[in-house]
Amino acid sequence: MLKGLFLTIGCSVWLSIGALAGEDPEQQAMDEWTRLKGLPVTEGRFHEVCDLLQGIGRTNINLSYRILAEYAPIVRATGNREWLHVLLMGWAKAKESLDYFAEADSLYRAARENAIAATGNPRLYNESLVGTVLLYAEWGRQDSLEKYAAMGETAAQRTKDRENLSFIYTFRAVSHPGDTAGMGRLLRQAIDLAATLPDKNALFTARYNYAVIYWQQNPQKQVVELGTLLELIRDRSLDHKPKLYERTAFTFRNPGPSIYYQLMQVNLLLRDYDNAWKFAELFYDATVRPNPKGVQAPYFNAEMAIVKAYQGDFAETRKYIGQSLALFAVPEEKIPYPSYFLAKGMLAEHEGRLDETVRDYEIAWRKGATEGLHMVPSGIFYAHGLILARRLAEAERVLGQLRQDLPVRTYSAFGYYYYKDYAELLKAKGDLAGYAKALELFYSINDSLTNLNHYRAIEEIGARVRLRDKERQIADLNQESLVRQRNARRERTYFIIFLSLSLLVLLLLIAYAYTLYQRRRQSEQLARQKERLRENQILEMEKQHRIDVMQGAMNAGETERRKIADRLHDEVGSLLSLATLNISSTLEKGREDKQSDEKLEKAQSILSSVSTTIRDISHQLTPLIIEKYGLRKAVEELADTVNLSGKLRLRALIVGFDGKPGYPASFLHELYRILQELVHNILKHAEAGQATLELVEHPEQVSVMVEDDGVGISENVDAKGKGLGAIRSKIAYFQGQIEITRKKDRGTLIVIELPTGHWHQNV
């Protein structure tokens, strides 16, 4: 997971300067190096060598490494620790960005030792620790990461180095994907530390990870956070591509393409492959097309091949695979990148070459956990290939290894393909009951990923960009108006001064003043006309905004109507068909048939179920008790109904909701449905004797707390389908938060917070 993030960042220092000109740039580079290494080392010549390294590294990374290996001892002999720091950090970043972790580790160790010797400049040591922490995060060496993160935190705090402390908190946070609360706390600390720094690399890095990693389970919120970064990427400190000797601290490379890449990811998560390709093209145009033979070009071509395979465009898939192979320029078995073999396996599967499919997927799987830009781990592909080859025991073993990562990533493309393959495995083994359960969860995940709210959130980015451009146009017009007003005031001042000093030529000045007066009137009339035009433009923009909001509400209603129609078709329709079958069979064979009474009883039972289902659907459409008596009465009646059943003792505590409703009816209905589903889960799964439901109305939010003394919720609750998927979707729609905890003694605690401030302001 981490490698997918940091590959987009692109730490390689060799990618920022253009290739050397000439027919044979590599020979020119060697000639230039031969000249420079024979001269004394000065600051100017040091800069020349750094520029040479960056230039040749764009097309021949190995040649730049060879030059660097010769130059580092020369610089070390000068005793200039800062120059040596530049070379070691650049060298380590380049190795790290291409997955040569062991070599990068040695170089960072040398950088730390050099920084310790460079007394009087603690920044060098802090930077070397930041690079080391990032290395171990990408490498997956958690113990080493924690060790150097603690050292880096102490060193940065001691020297009041806010930038490097922010980087430490960011890289430490994203290395613990399972600790959501701790991750959020560290990322917010990183953002606060970097907020006022003039260089925005640390701020963008923290906010980018906050959007991409912290909100990875909430695509809608993730897109909103990414949208807020579009303005930040305009900062000059992010646009600037520093030379090797200008900035040795961590640099977030290509912030714009990184956002395109994450929006591509979100569309892949939602399985909207056409939109995924649109963002993939933007990413490719910004990274590969300007430098088609760059160091990372073969990696990115492999990713383009995967997106095209998902689209079903296998001719383009084959083209990008071919480009990737040619750019790697090594025998195919030595290609280090798993995504290349994933794309190749998808192509082989499409063409029916099963043996090659399994082989390519297995190669990708055995190359380790590096996922590149692709969200689905290669083990899912390998298990899928094994199922196709009927190697079921091995497929089950691979899926078992992946299960530990499933709970926090169920409602993503990972969970979607996991349960799709798991259902096929159970079906092949003859476990039809397990197959049905897995298939049910698969369809639940599919519905979640295709939710129109997520699509609308993505479309809002384009609307936000257009609105920001319009606001900028208005600001420009207002600025022009201010300039004209200042000019008019200046003219009046000059006129008064000139008049007071020119009494001897009064008649001439009167004529001149009259002329100025006429011109000023014309200017003011023109200014008023332009002001009216600007006001009309603003009114048109506001009108279009209201239309967009109304269209969004209509789309949301249409989604709910489709869900009700699907339930009527799937549940009521199928039950009525079954009842009709039993009744028609009885009529056809007569009452003398031995099974006639049983069939009629079955039909009666089915029709009773139909009646219950229709009542449930009607109540879901509009809970009437809320409209008549309010939410408080509806919740109290829910608790009374549960208590009368004798299955559970439910205590309902309600604070607020006792006056005139201050919320839209749709919000109250959805909140009541959430409470219903939580109580239903306790009755169905918790095996509890007592439960408490607390509903509190705050000025800016509504809080819900539900706890029971049952068996406690299991760690893989999402995999068992206890209705929480629907609750999570509704809470995400209202931009709320949910936290589910298994209590240490017994039972489960669920806390929900829904923001309501904007409704209070608008009602």
N, C-alpha and C positions, 0 to 999 in steps of 0.2 A: 504494500500500500504506500509506504513512504517513498519508495523509488519512483512510483508514478508521479508523485508530487514534485520531487526534486529534479527529476529528469526534465520536467517542463521549465523549472527555474533556469536550468542550463548553467551550471557553475563554471564550465570550461572557459578559461581565460583566453583561449586561442581563437575565439569566434568573433571578435569585435572589429578587427582591422581588415581592410581589403587585401586581396591577393596581390602579390608583386607583379608588376607589369613586365612585358617582354615575352619573347618567344620561348625562353627556357628559364622560368622564374626560380626553379630549384638550383640550377647551376649559378644563376646570379646571386642567390642567397649564400651559397657556399663560397663564392668569390668574395662577397661582402664580408662574410664571417672570417675568412682568411686574412682580410685586410685589418678588421677591427681587433682580432685577438693578438695581433702583433703590436698594438699601440698601448700606451699607458691607460689605465682605467681612470677616467674622469666622469663627472656627472653627465656631461653631454654625451660621451661615448657610451656610457651605461644605458642612457635612454635610447640611443641608436640600436643597441643590441636587443633591448626589450621590444622595440618596434619590429625588428627583424624576426624575433621569435614569434610574435603575434601574426605577422604577415604570412610567414611560411607555414605556420601551424594550421592555417585555414585550409591548406590543400595537402600538406604532408606533415602530419602530426609527429611521425617517428623521426623525421629530420630535425624538427624543432627540439625534440627530446635529446637528440644526439648533441646538438649545439649547446643545449642547456647543461648537459652532463660535463661538457668541456669548460663551460664558462663559470659554473658555480665555484669550483676550486680557485679560479683566478680571482673572483670577487672575495671569497673567504680570506685569501691571502692579503687583501687590502685592509682587513680589520673593520670594514664598514658593515656593521650589523644590520642597519636598515636596508641597504641594498641586497644583502643576502636574504633578508626576510622577504623581500619582494619576489625573488627567484623561487625560494622554497615554497611559499604560499601559492604562487601561480602554478608551480609544478604539481603540488599536491592536489589542488582543485581540479586540474586537468585530468589527472589519473583517477580521481574520485568520480568525476562526471561520466567516465567511460567504464566504471565498475571495476577498475583495477585497485581493489580496496587494500590489499596487502601492501602494494607499493606506495599507495597514498598514506597508509599508516606510518611507514618508515619516514616519509617526507615530513609529515606533520610532527613526528617525534623530533626530527632534526630542527624544525622551525621552533618548537618549544624550547629546545636546548639553546638555540641561538638567541631567542628572545630573553631567556634568563640571563644570558651573558651580556645582553644589551641594557645595562643599568641606566636608569634615568628615563626610560621610555616604556612604561608599563603597557601602553596600547598594543605593542607587538605581542606580548604574552597573551593578552586578552583575545586578540584576533586568532592566534594559533589555537587557543582552547575552543573558540567557537567553531573553527574548521574541524577540530577533532570530534566535537560533539555531533556535528552534522554527519561526519563520516560514519560514526558508529550507529547513528540513527538509520542511515541508508543500508549499512552492513547488517543490521539486525543484532548487534552485540550490545544487549541491554545493560549488562553489568558494567561494561566499560563506559557506556554512555552515562550512566548515573554517576560514576566516579568522576569523570571529567566535567560533567555538568555542575556538580557540587563545587569542584575546584574553580570553574569559570565563574560561577555565581559569587563565590567569596572574593575572587580577584577583582571582578568588575565592581562589586559593591565597595570594596576597599578603595578603589581608585575613582569612584563615582563616574564610571563609564556606562552611561545609560544606553547607548546604542548596542554595545556588545552584550550587556545584561538582557536587553530586550530579545536579541537573537537567542541567547541561552534559554530563556523562558519559552520562546516559540518552539525551538527544536526539541526541548524536553517535553513540552505539552503533547506534540503530535506523535511522540514515541510511545504514548500510553493510550491507544484508541479505546480501550475498555473502560477507562476512568473518565467518564464524561464530565463529572463535576470538577475533578482536578484539572482536566484539560481546559475547561472554560475559564477557571480561575487564573491559570498561568497565562493563557492567551490574552485575557483582559489586562493582566499586569503588564504584559509585553506591549500592548497597545497604548496604555497610559504612559509608560516610560518613553515611548517613541513619538508621542503625539506632537510635542513641541520642537522636535529636532529638525534642523534645516534640511538634512539629508533624509529622504523619505523611504530609503530601502528597508529599514527596520520596521517602520509603520506599515508599509505595504506587505511585507513578509508576514507580519502578525495578523493583519486583517484578512489577507488572502487565505491563510491557514484556518482562521476562524470561520470563514465562509465555506471552505472546501472540506475540512476535516471535522470541525465541531458540528456543523450542520449537515453532515453527509447523510443522515437518516431522514432529513426533511428537505427534499428537493425544492419545494416552494420557497422556504426560507433561504435556502442556499442561493437560489437565483436572485432573490431580493438583495442579499448581501453582496453578491458579485456585481450587481447593478450599481451599488453605491461606490464601487471601486473604479468605475469608468471615469469619474472626475479626477480621482487621485492620480491616474496614470499620466495625466497631462503635466504633472510636476517635472521640472527640468532635471532634477536630480535622478529621476527614474529614466527619462529619455536619454540622458547622457550615457555613452558607452565608454567608460574610463580606459585609458591605456594601462598597461601592466603596472607601471610605477606610480599611477595616480591614486589608486585605491586598492589596498590589500585586504580590507574588511570584506565581509560577505556582500555580494551584489546580486540583487534579484534581476536576472536577465529576462528581457522580453516580457514585461508585465502585461502588455496588451494581448499578445498571442497566448499567454498563460490563461487569461480569462476566456478567450475563444475556446481553448482546449477544455476548460472546465464546463463550459456550456455544451460542448460536444459530449462530455461525460454525462451530464444530466439527461440529455436526450437519449443516450445509450441506455441509461438507467430506466427511462420511460419507454424504451424500445421504439422511439420515434426516429427511425434510422435516416429518413430523408432530412430532417432538421439537423441530426447529428452530422450528416455529411456537409451541410451548409457551413457549420462552424468549423468542421475539419478543413474545408477548403480555405477559410480565412486563416486558420492556423498554419496550413501548409504554405499559403502564399506569403506569409510573413516570416517563415523560418527556412524553408527549403528553396523556394524559387529564387530568392536573392543569392543563394549560395548552394547550387544543386549538388556540388561535390564536397560539401562541408562534412565535418567529422560526424555530426549527428544525423545527416541526411539518410543513411541506410536505415537507422532506427525509425525515423518518422515515416519513411516509405512503407515499412512493415506495418505501422499502425494504420496508414491509409488503406492498405490491403485488407485489414480486418474490418474496417468500417464498410468498405465496398462489399465484402463477403456477407455482412449482415444485410446490406441492401439487396443482395441477390444478384449483383452485377459482377459475375465471375470473370468476365473478359477484362474488366478494369482491375479486378483482384490479381489476375495473372500478370498484368502489366506492372503493377506496383511491386509484386514479389520479385519479378525479374530485375527491376531497377534496384531494389534492396540488395539482391545477391551480387549484382555487378559492382555496387558501391562498397560492399564489405570487402570484396577483392580477396577472399580467402576460400579454401574449399568449404563446401556447404556444411560439412560436419563440424567445422571449427567456428561457425558463426555463434557469437556469444549471446544473442538476444532471443528470448523465448517467443516473443510476439511474431518473429519471422516464421517459426515452425507452427504456431497456432494458425496463422493465415494460410500457410501451405497445407496444413491438415484440413482446414475448412474447404479449400479448393479440391483436395483429393476426395473428401467425403461427397461433395457435390457431383464429382465425376465418377463416383462408384468404385474408387480404388481403396477398398477397405483396409488392406494390409498397410498401405502407405499412410492412411488416415491414423491408424492406431500408432504406427511408428513415429510420425511427426508429433502427435499429441504427447506421446511418452517422452520424447526428447525435450519438449517444452516443459513438461512437468519435472523432469529430473534436473533441469538447469536451475531449479530453486524457486524461491518465492517471489522473485522479481517479476512484476506484472507490467512494467512499462506504462503506457497510457491506457491500459485496458483494465476495466474494473473486475472482470470475472477471472478468478485464478485458473491457471492452466490445468490444475487437477480436475476441474469440472469437465474440461474438454477430454482429458484422458479417460475419465470414468465413462463419459458418453461413448467414446470409441470402443472401450472394452465391452460395453453393453451391446453395441452393434455387432461385435465379434463373438458374442455369447460367452465371454469370459467373466461370468457373473460374480464369482467369489472375489476375484481381484478388483472388480469394479466396486463391490461393497466395501472392501478394505480402503480404497482410495476415498470414497465418499465419507467413510468413518473418520478419516484423518481431517477432512474438511469441516466436519460438524462443529468442532470447537469454535470456529469463527462465525458460525451461522447466526447465533442469537442476536448480535448487534447489526447484522447485515441481511436479515430475512427479507425485508421489504425493499429489495434492490434487485438488480440483474443477477447478482450472486444467488439469492434465494429463489428467484424465478427459475433459473436453469438447474439449480440443485434439486428442487422438488420435481421438476419435469423429468430429470434423469432418474431420480429416486423412485418415482411412480413407475417408470418403465422397467426398472430393476425388479421391483416387487411383482409387477405383472408377469415378467418373464419367469420369476421363481414360483409363481402360482399363488402368491399371498394376495388374494383378491380384496380381503378386508383392509389390509395395509395399503394396497394400491388405491382403494377408494378414498381413504383418509389423506394420503399424499396428494392425490389429484385434486381433492377439495381445497387443500391449502395452496396448491399451485394456482388454481383459478382465483382464489382470494388475493394472492400476490399480483396476479395479472390485472385484476380489477383495480387494485391500488395504484399500479404503475401507469395505467392508462387514464387515471382520474383527470377530468378536464380542468380542475383547479390548478394542477401542476402546469398544464399547457398554457393556461391563461397567465400564470406567473411569468413564464418565459416571454410571452408576447408583451408583457408590461415593460420589459427592458426597452424594446423598440419605441414604445409610446413615451417612456421616460426620456429617452435620448431626443426624440422629436420635440417634446415639450421643453427640454432644456435649451435646445437650439432656438425655439421661439422666444423663450425668456431672454436669451442672450441678445436676440434681435431687438426686443423691446428695450433692454438696458442700453444698447447702442443708440437707439433713437432718443432715449431720455438724456443720454450723455451729450448728444448733438444739440439738444434743446438747451441744456445748461451752458454749453459753449456760446450759443447765440445770445443767451441772456447776459452772460458776462461781457460779451462784445458790445451789447447795447448799452450796458451801464458805463462801460469805458468811454463810449462815444459821447454820452451825456456829460460825463466829467470833463472831458477835453473841451466840450462846447462851452461850459460855464467858465472855465479858466480862460479860454480864449476871449470870451465876451467881456470879462472883467478887465482884461489887459488891453482892450482895443476900443476904448471910448472915442478916440479920434476918428475912427472909421465906422461910426455907429450905423450909418445907413447901409453900408456894404455888409456889415455883420448881420443886420436884420434880414436882408435879402438871403444871405447865406444860411441864417438860422431857419428861415421859412423853407428853404430847399431841403435842409436836413430833416425838418419836421415832416415834410411830405414823404421823404424816403423812409423815415421811421414808421410812419403809419402803414405804408405798404409792407414793410418788413413784419410789423406786428400782425397785420391781416394774414400774411402768408404763414406766420408762426401759428396763428389760431387755426387756420385750415389744416396744417400738418398735425396739430394737436388733436383735432377732431378725427383725422385719419388714423392716428395711433390708437385713440380710444375705440374706434370701430374695429381695428385689428385685434385689440385685447378682447372685446366682446365676442368676436368670431371664435377666438381661441377658447374662451370659456364655454361657449355653446358647444363646440366640438368635444370638449372634455366631458360635458354632461352627457352627450350622446354616447361617448365611449363607456361611461359608467353604467348607463341604462342597458347598453348592449351586453356588458358583463353580467348584470343581474339576470337578464333574459336567458343567457347561456347557462347560468347556474340553475335556474328553474327547470330548464329543459333537461338537464342532467338528472334532477330528482324525479321528473316524470318518467324518464326512461327506466330508472331503477324500479319504480312501482310497476311499470308495464312488464318488465322482465320477471318480476316476482309473480304477478298474475298469470303470465304465460307459463313460467316454469313450474310453480307450485300448484296453483289452483287448476290450471289446465291439465296437468298430468294426473292430479287426483280425480278430477271429474272423468277423465278418460278411463281410469281404472275402475271407478264406480259403474260407469256405463258398461264396461266389459263384463263385470259380474252380473249386473241386472240382465243384460242381453243374453248371457249364457243361461241364466235361470229360466228366462222366458222361452228360450229355444228348446231346452231339455225338459221343462215342466217341473212342477213341484214334486213329482215322484222321484226326481233325481236325488241321490243320497246327499249330495253336497249343496243342494239348493238353499237350505236354511243357513248354512255357513256362508254361502256367497251373499245372501241378502243381509246377514249381519255385518259382513265385511263392507258391503256397499253403504250400510247405515253408518258404520264407523268412519268410512272415508268422507261421507257427506258432512258428518259432524266436524271432521278436521277441516274441511273446506270452509264451513261456517266460522270456525275459530280463526282460520287464516285471514278470511275477509275482514272479520272484526279487528284483528291485529293490524291489518293494512290500513283500515279506516282510522284506527286510533293513531297510527304513525303519521297519517296525512295531517290530522288536526286533533291534538289532545284537547277535547272540548272543555275539560275541567279547568285548564289554564285560562282559557278565554272567559269563562264564567266567574271563577273565584280567585284566579291568580296562581302563580307558581308555588307559593307556600302551601296552599290548600292541596294542590296536586301531589306534592311530595309527602305531605302528612297522610293523605289517603293511600299513597303507595306503601308507606310504612305500616298503616293499619291493615292493609290487605295481606302483607307478608306475615304480620303477627297473627292474624286470624288463621292462617294456614297451619300454624303450629310447627312448621319446619325450621323456623329461625326467629330469634328474638331481635328485632331491628329497632334501634333507638335513633330517632331523627332529631337533630338539633339544627334549627334554622335561625339565622340572624339577618334581619332585613327582609326585603320582598313583602312588606306589609303595607305599602302605600300605593300611590298611583304608579302603574308600570312605567319604567324609564328606559325600556329596551324594546327593540323590534320584536314582533311576535315570533319571527323565524329564529331569533337567538334563544328565546325562552323555550320554544319547542325542542330545539336541538340540545339545549342544556338538560331538559327533562329526559330526553332519549338517552343521553349519556348516563344519567343517574339510573334509569331503568336497566341499562345494559350492565352497569356495575353490580346492582343488586341481583340481577339474573345470574351473573357469573358466580356470585357467592352461593346462591341456592343450588346451582348446578354442579359446581366444582369444589367448593371450599370445605364441605363437610363441617360447617361451623354451627355452633349453638347460639352465639351472640354476635351482633355486628353493630357498628355505629356509623351513621351518615351525618356529616356536618356540612352545611351549606351557609356560607357567610358572604354578605354583600358589602364590599369595600367601596370607597369613592372612585377608585380607578380600576378595580378588578373584582372578579368573583372567584372565591376560593372554595374548593371541594376537598373534603377529606373523608375517605372510606376505609375502615379497618375491620377485621374479623379475627376470630380465635380459631380459625380452621387449620387445615394441614399446611397452609403456606403455599405461595405460588412457586412453581418450579423455575429453574434458571432458563430453560428453553421454552418459556411460555408461548412465544410466537409460533413455535413449531407445533404446538398442540391446539391452536386455533380457538382460544377462549373468548372470542368476540372483541379482543382488544384492538384488532386491526381497524375496525370501523371507528372505534373511539379515538384512536390516534389520528385518523384522517380528519375527523371533525375538529379535534383540538388544533391540528395544524392549520385548518381553514381559518379558525378564529385567531391564529397566531399566538396560541397559548402554549403551556408546558405541562407535561405529565411525568411524574416520577413514581415508579413501582418498586416497593421494597419488601423483601421477605423478613419479617420480624424475627429477632433472635430466639424469643421464647416459643411463640406459636402464632401462626396467622400471617396476614398480609396487610400492608399499609399502602394506600394509593392517594397521592396528593396531586390536585389539578389546579392550575391558575389560568384564568381567562381574562385578558385585558378588556376593559369596558369604557375607558375614559372618553374615547371619541364618540360613543353613543350618547353619553350624558351631555356632551357639548352640542350635539345635533338635534336631540329630542326637544 
